[in-house]
């Protein structure tokens, strides 16, 4: 029997309304391999704001823990949660607190994309070139970009066919070299990928 994994994130580009062919589920599937049943939620993380672990202390960490406990109550075997860092570097500490919590033993992978999820898809310019059927320049440090989404949006105009941003991310997620993504986005994708890989069925 496959292990069921709930996937929670912030936006349309990650989850595409809760479909398995969205960018984040594709990446998680590639990191986990077979033996899992991925369940991306159609609700964004802010729509789960009522699920905050009670008590004091780090509010974002308590929100992550609340989502983990929600997944546990709903019978999931593991949970994956991803949000953007944006301009708040303290989110990494919040994620680490939730990752290490003992309030629940549910396996989890809590990730923070630096500075945003969009940066991950600029890491492998060869994959981008193949998807867009044009030559895309090397982007050496995607995590240092202030607005990677705008660059990705501009790249969609280079495609010979109509390409929405979420479609670009899904297509790149399916073919990108995951090792390159880890190297180019070590603080975000690298940490996230390691945590997801630890959810692999034994």
N, C-alpha and C positions, 0 to 999 in steps of 0.2 A: 504494500500500500504506500502510495506516495505521500510525502510529508507536505502539509499545506502551509504556505507562506503568505502572510498578508503583506502587501506593499503599500506604503503610505508616503505621499510626497506633497509638494506645494502646488504644482500647476499643471496646465494642459500639456506642456511640452514633455513633462516627465511621464504622465499617465494617460493622456489622450482620452479622458473620460472613463478610465478604468478598463482599457482594453489590453490584451496580452501582447499585441503587436506594437505597443508604445515603446519609446526609447528605454525607459528605466527597466521595465520587465524584461526586455531583450537583453540588456546588460546583466541583470541578475541571473537570468537563465544561462547565459554563457559562463558566468562565474561559478554557478552551482552545478551545471550539468543535469543529467537525468535524475529521476528519483524524487522530484519535487513538483508540487502543484501550486503554481503561482497565482495569487488572487489579488490583482491590483484593485484598490478601492476606487470607486467613482467619486468619493468625497475627498476634497483637499484637506490638508492638515488643519487649516484654519476653521474648517467646518466641524472639526472634532474638538473644538476649544473647550467643550464641557467636560472632556475626559482629561482632567488634570489630577494627578495624585495629590491627596490632601497633605497638609503640613506646611512647614516653612522652608525657606531656602530657595535655591535656584529654580525660578519659575519655569524656564524652558525645559530644564531637566525633569521637573515634575510632570510637564506636559508629555514628554517622551515616555516617561514611566507610565503615565495614565493610558497612553495608546498601547503600550505593551500589555498592560493588564486587561484592557479591552479585548485585545487579540486573544489573550489567554481565556477570557470568559467565553469568547465566541468559538473556542475549540481549535484555534490555529496551533500549529506545531512550532512556528517561528514567525518573526516579524522583521521587516526591513523598513526603515524610516530614513528619508532624505530631505534636507532643506538646504537652501543657499546660505552661505556666510554673509553675502552682501558686504556691508561695512562694519559688521559686528563680529570681531574676532573672538569674543567671549563665548560664542556659540559652540566652539570646539570643546571648551571646558564642560558646557552643559551636556554635550553629546557623550563625553567621556564618563561623566557622572552616571548618566542613564545606562551606558554600555556596561558599566561595572556594578550596577545596583544589585542588591540582594532581595529587594522587595518582591521580585518575581524571578523564578528560575527559567522563564521562557527564553529560549535562544533568540538572540536579536543582533541586528547590524544597524547601528545608528550612524548616519553619515552627514557630513557637512561639505557641500561643494564650494570650492574656492575659485573666484569669488561667487561664481554661479554655475549651475548645471551646464549652461551653454559653453563654458570654457572647455569642457571635456571633449567636445566635438571638433575643436580646433587643434587637438593634440596630434592627430594622425593626418597629415596633409595628403598622404598618398591615398588613404581611404576617401577623403573629401574629394580629391581629384577624380577618383574612379566613379563615385556616386554622381558628381556633377558633370562628368565627361569633359572636364577642362582642367588646366593646370592651376593648382592652388599653391601659393607660396608657403614655405615652412614657417610655422609660428612657434618660436622656441620656448616661450614662457607664457602659456595661456592663463595661468593662475594670477599673473601680474596685470592682466588687462582690466581696465576699469569698466569696460562695456562690451564684453564678448558677444552678447546677444545681438547688438547692432551690427557687428562684423558678420556674424552668422546670417543675419537677415539680408545683408547686402550680397552675400554669397549665393543666396537662393535665386537672385536675379540672373546669375550666370548660367543657370540650368537651361537646357534647351526645351524643357517641358515645365509646366506650372508645378511649383514645389513649395508647399507650405513649410514653415520652420519645423513643426513637429514631425513632418514626413522626412525632412532632411535628417533630423536627429535619429529617427528610427532606422533609416537606411544606413547611416554611418555606424550606429550601434551594432548593427548586424555584421559588419565587415571590418571594423577598426581593429588594429592590433592592440590587444588589451595591455600588453607589456609596455608598449609605447605610451599608452594613456597613463599607466602607473608612473612612468618616468617623467612625463611632461606635467602631470598633475599629481605630484606626490602627496601633498597635504590634503587634497580632497579625494580624488579617485583612488589614490594609492591606499590610504587608510580605509576607505569604504570597501574597496575590493578585498582587502585582507579580512575585514570583519564579515563580509558576505561569504567568503570562501570557508570560513569557520563554521558555517551553517550546513555544509555538505553532509548528506547522510553518511553515517559510518558503515 
